[in-house]
Amino acid sequence: MTAFLIAAAILVAVTLLFLIVPLVRRRAAGTQASRTAINAGIYRDQFAELEGDFASGGLNQADYEESRAELSRRLLEDAGAEGASAAQARPARRSAWLIGLSLPIAAALIYFVLGNLPALAPESAKPAKVTAQQIEEMVAKLAARMEQNPDNPEGWVMLARSYKAMGRYEEATRAFDRAGKPVDEDPHLLSEYAEALALATGGSLRGRPSELLARALKLDPDFPDALVLAGTAAYEREDYAAAVVHWERLLKRLPPDS
């Protein structure tokens, strides 16, 4: 029981260090996320209204195509403006998602590295304090264990995600690469790998990141993260039609109250 309480305290500290502080520093991202959600709802309703008018005969083919093209153009303009600010601060929704991801990662790291904590008397238990240096040491120990036991794909995935959460993107990409088959068969991991590659090379999604995203969408054509990144990649290479296709598909998946 004491070991559990110590692990829980460490988990809280890790969460605060890696997630809460960045969220406070990027409060402006919350405004961006709200604006994105509002725009998404507006465009979804406008596309739905347009489709309804065309289906009921209220619009002819020419007017329908012209109106749809205009809506797509405005969507691209708004997406471009939001993308510029997103380059400086990630959306709050992504940060919230990262919280959900980082909690099990941190818990797994604690179990992996500190799993053999000796039993302590309850009266001697004290709140654990974890420093950034200790976190670095935990990840370094995990990396050393992976070098000694490289035939452990789940361990490589854990290490890759840890590096990515710490902003060590080049090391994250190498760990994702060594994970092998689990990454190749999971659209979530493929999207994470693509994002890490892009961040390690100045933020560009050209080349290998785009290939990974294509594989992710082949496994799950509706996976949200892959659609977001694939649309951004298409926009980056000025393939605006493809960007609209990806983002329209994403808009259709958003809940009605988003």
N, C-alpha and C positions, 0 to 999 in steps of 0.2 A: 504493500500500500504506500509505504514511504517512497519507494522508487518511482511509483506512478506519479505521486505529487511532485517530485523533483522533475520528472520528465515533463509534466504539464506546465510547471513554471518555466522551464527552458523553452518549451513550445511557445508560450505567450511572449517571452522575450524575443525569440527569433521572429515571430510575427510582427512585433512592434518595430524591430530593427529594419526588417526588409520591406514591410508593407505600409504600416501606418504612417511612418515618417515621409515616404515618397508621396503618399496620398495628400498629406498636409501641404507638402511643397508644391503640389500640382492641383490646387483647389480650382484653378481656372479651368481645368479639364472638365469639371462637372458642368460648367456652363455650356461648354462645347457639346457634351453628351446630350444635354437637354435640347439644345438647338437641333442636333442631328435627329433626335427622336421626333421632335415636332415636325421637321421637314419630311421625315420618312412617312409620318401619318398623312401629311398633306398630299404628298405625291402618290401614296397608295390610293387615297380617296379619289384623286383626280384621274389616275389611270383607270380605276374601277368605273367612275362615272363616264369616262370616254368609251370604255368597252360596252357599257350598258346602252349608251346613245347609239352606238354603231349597230349593236345587236337588235335594237328595237326599230331601226330604220330612220332614226332621227338624224343620222349623218351619212353622207355618201362616202364612197371609198376614198376619194381624193381628199375631202375634208378630214376624214378620219386619219389618214396617213400624215397629213400636214400637222394636225393637232398633236398626234403622237410624237412626231419628230420634234415639235416645239417643246413638249414636256420633257423629252429625253435630253434636249439641249440644256434646259434649265436645271435638270437633275445633275448633269455633268458640271455645270458652272458652280452649283452649290457644293457638289462633292469636291471640286478642286479647291474651293475656298476653305472648306473644312479640313481637307488634307494638308494644306499649308500649315495650319495651326496645329494639326495633329503631329506634325514632324517635330514640334517643340514640346508638346505635352500629350501623352497618351490619353485616350478617353477614359472617363471615370468607370465606364462599364468594363473596359479591359482590366483596369486596376482591381475592380471587384472580382472579376474572373480569376485574376492572378492570386487574390487572397485564397479563393477556394482551392486553387492548385497548390499553393505554397504550403498550406497547412498539412496535407498528407506527406508532402516532400520532407518538411521539417520533422514530422513525427517519425517517418521512416529513417531519416538520418540519425535521429536520437537513438532509435532502437538499434540501428546498425552499428553505431560507434560506441554508444554507452549502454548497450544491452546487458553488460555484466556488472552493473553497479552493485556493490555489496549492500546487503540489507542493513538499514540503519534503524536505530531505536526511534520511535515516534517523537519522543521528547527532545531528541537531538536534531531533528529536522529543521533546516533553515531555508528560507527562500533562495533559490539559485539565481545567480546573476551571470549572464552570458555576455561577453564582450565580442566586438567584431573580430578580434584576433582569435578568440576561441572558435567562432564560427568558421573562420578560415582554416583553423587546425582540424576541425571536424571534417570539412570537405576534403582537405589534404589527406586525411586518414582514409577516407572513402576512396579517393583516387589511388592511393597506394594499394589498398586492398583489391581494387579492380585490376591493377597491373599484375598482381600476384594471382588473381583468379579472373582472367579476361573472359572466360566462357560463361558470362552471367549477363545476358541482355538487359534484364530488369535493373541490374545495378548500374549499367551504363546509362540507361534512361534516367535513373535517379540522379546520377552525376551530371548529366547534360542539363537537366532542369535546374539543378542547384547552381551550376555555372551561369546559366541564362538569367536566373533570378538575381545573381550577383553582378550582372553586367559583363561577365567574362565570355563574350560571345564566340571568340575563336575557339576557346577550349570547349565550349558547349557544342559547337559544330563537330569537333573531332569526336566527342563522346557520343553524339547522336549517330555519327557514321559507324562507330564501333558497335553500337547496339544491334545493327543489322536488321534481321527479319521483323521483329516487333514494330520497328519504325516503318518499314516498307508496307506493312499491312494495316496501319492505323492512320486514318485521315487527320486525327488530332495531332499525333506525333509528327506526321509529315508537315503539317502547317507550322508547328513549333520549330521544326528543323529549318524550314524555309525562312521563317522570320529571323531565326538566329543567324543564318547565312547572310541575309540582307543587312542585319545590324552589324555584322562583322566586316562588311564591305562597304560601309558608308551609307547604307539605307536603300540601295538599289535592289529591286526584285528581278532584274534581268538575268537571263541565263539559268543556272542551276536552281535558284529559288522558284522560278516560274515552272520548271520541270517538276519539281516536287509538288507544287500546288496542283498541277494538272493531274498528277497521280492521286492526290488526295481527293479531288473532285470526281475522278473515275471511280474511286471506292465509295464515295458518298457525294453525289451531285448537289446536295442541299446543305452540306456542312458549313455553318455560318462563317467561321474563321477563314476557311479556305476561300469562300466567296468574296469576303471583304478584301483579302490579300490579292486574289486573282484579279478582281476588278481594279485594284490599285496598280497592279503590274501592267494590266492592259492600258490603263490611263497613262502610265509612265512611258510606254512605248508608242503612245499616241494612237492606239487602236481603240477609239472611242466607242465604236459599235459593240465591241466585245465587253468593254467596261460596263456599258449600259445593260447588256444581257446579264452579266454577273450580279449587278446591283439591283436590277429589277427582280431577279430570282430571290435575292436576299430580302427585298422589301415585301414580297409575297409571304415570306416566312415569319415576318415580324408579327407579334400579337396585336390585335385590333386596338388596344389601349396604349400602344408604345408611342 
